[in-house]
Amino acid sequence: MKTFLKYLGAILVLIGAICLVCYHWLPENWLLVTSLVLEVIGIIGFIVTNRYVE
């Protein structure tokens, strides 16, 4: 479980990047908002979990 928790932030960043790729074919504003939220939460989550989880 700790291994998954350690990489959860990176997974969220990758999902956000996939949303940006989908925006190329389906230009909807909700995709941009979703990717922004996932990227920010993923980066913050990655920093926090790698600092406190070993």
C-alpha positions as CSV (number, residue, x, y, z in Angstrom):
1,M,0.0,0.0,0.0
2,K,2.9,2.4,0.7
3,T,4.3,1.8,-2.7
4,F,1.0,2.8,-4.4
5,L,0.6,5.8,-2.1
6,K,4.2,6.9,-3.0
7,Y,3.4,7.0,-6.7
8,L,-0.2,8.3,-6.5
9,G,0.9,11.8,-7.3
10,A,2.8,10.7,-10.4
11,I,-0.2,8.7,-11.5
12,L,-2.5,11.8,-11.1
13,V,0.0,13.9,-13.1
14,L,-0.1,11.3,-15.9
15,I,-3.9,11.2,-15.9
16,G,-3.9,15.0,-16.2
17,A,-1.5,14.8,-19.2
18,I,-3.9,12.3,-20.8
19,C,-6.7,14.8,-20.3
20,L,-4.6,17.4,-22.1
21,V,-4.1,15.0,-25.0
22,C,-7.8,14.3,-25.2
23,Y,-8.4,18.1,-25.4
24,H,-6.6,18.1,-28.7
25,W,-9.4,16.1,-30.3
26,L,-12.3,17.2,-28.1
27,P,-11.9,20.9,-27.3
28,E,-14.1,21.2,-24.2
29,N,-13.3,23.5,-21.3
30,W,-14.0,20.9,-18.6
31,L,-11.0,18.9,-19.9
32,L,-8.7,21.8,-19.3
33,V,-10.1,22.4,-15.8
34,T,-9.9,18.7,-15.0
35,S,-6.3,18.5,-16.2
36,L,-5.3,21.6,-14.2
37,V,-6.8,20.2,-11.0
38,L,-5.2,16.8,-11.5
39,E,-1.8,18.3,-12.3
40,V,-1.8,20.5,-9.2
41,I,-3.1,17.9,-6.8
42,G,-0.7,15.3,-8.3
43,I,2.3,17.6,-7.9
44,I,1.4,18.5,-4.3
45,G,0.5,14.9,-3.5
46,F,3.8,13.7,-4.9
47,I,5.8,16.1,-2.9
48,V,3.9,15.5,0.4
49,T,3.8,11.7,0.1
50,N,7.5,11.4,-0.8
51,R,8.4,13.6,2.1
52,Y,6.4,11.7,4.8
53,V,6.1,8.1,3.4
54,E,9.2,5.9,3.3
